[in-house]
Amino acid sequence: MRSCIAILLGTAAAVLSSTAIHAQQRDEASAAAKSVTYKPPLRGAPVTRVGGGTRGIGNTLSVNVLAPSDTGYTTQEKPTIYWYASQPIDKPVELAITSTASLQEAATPVLEITLQPPLAKGIHAFRLADHGVALKPGVEYQWFVAVVRNPAQRSNDVLAGGTIKRVEDSAAQAQIKQAPPAQWPALYAEAGIWYDAIDQLSRQISADEANRPLRERRAALLEEVGLREAAAFDRGG
């Protein structure tokens, strides 16, 4: 009997210790990443983000790219980009990426792909690595998401777009190598590397979908650049 009690007490202690360690790790991660503040690298830069919406039967569909109002930066050759739909989509969605090396040159398509319905309401990730798309450093790219409501009347598309630019070096990189993953979104955001900040935060959310503080941090980051509808979705709106 004493042996059984000792085993039970030992098991309980181990469980409690493991739980305490897990809770401590989560608290440390929460404290380390509680503040994610985006500092645009080019304040006062021209607005390049566009977004659209349309009123249908019984609901309103709006689409937004998760991008700052001006050109957002990434350190990744093949980053993941994110977009948001306010309602489920039952129409094809076209995603296109183009580059313009100079004002004198026409936009060059880098990728044109059609995403087939149905597509859920919410935030969607698109991995450029899955499609063999690599961004050249120092080149500004435009990317668009278009819901094709009527192929014969493309003026009725619900369109959203933004711009992205790859930078080879970042002051955040050295810090990130020394920091725990929980801090990466904040370090990228503070360095003005928008796309990497939102990607790291979104990856953390995917790995722990029940973690409300992580969603709140992403919502706050989205609100900083005026993406209030996508922010409300993260908050359960």
Stockholm file with secondary structure:
# STOCKHOLM 1.0

chainA/1-237         MRSCIAILLGTAAAVLSSTAIHAQQRDEASAAAKSVTYKPPLRGAPVTRVGGGTRGIGNTLSVNVLAPSDTGYTTQEKPTIYWYASQPIDKPVELAITSTASLQEAATPVLEITLQPPLAKGIHAFRLADHGVALKPGVEYQWFVAVVRNPAQRSNDVLAGGTIKRVEDSAAQAQIKQAPPAQWPALYAEAGIWYDAIDQLSRQISADEANRPLRERRAALLEEVGLREAAAFDRGG
#=GR chainA/1-237 SS CHHHHHHHHHHHHHHHHHHHHHHHHHHHHHHHHSCCCCCCSSTTCCCCCBCEEEECSSSEEEEEESCCSSCEEECCSSCEEEEEESSCBCSCEEEEEEECSSTTSCCEEEEEEEECSCBCSEEEEEEGGGGTCCCCBTCEEEEEEEECSCTTCGGGCEEEEEEEEECSCCHHHHHHHHSCGGGHHHHHHHTTCHHHHHHHHHHHHHHCTTCHHHHHHHHHHHHHTTCHHHHHHHTTC
#=GC SS_cons         CHHHHHHHHHHHHHHHHHHHHHHHHHHHHHHHHSCCCCCCSSTTCCCCCBCEEEECSSSEEEEEESCCSSCEEECCSSCEEEEEESSCBCSCEEEEEEECSSTTSCCEEEEEEEECSCBCSEEEEEEGGGGTCCCCBTCEEEEEEEECSCTTCGGGCEEEEEEEEECSCCHHHHHHHHSCGGGHHHHHHHTTCHHHHHHHHHHHHHHCTTCHHHHHHHHHHHHHTTCHHHHHHHTTC
//
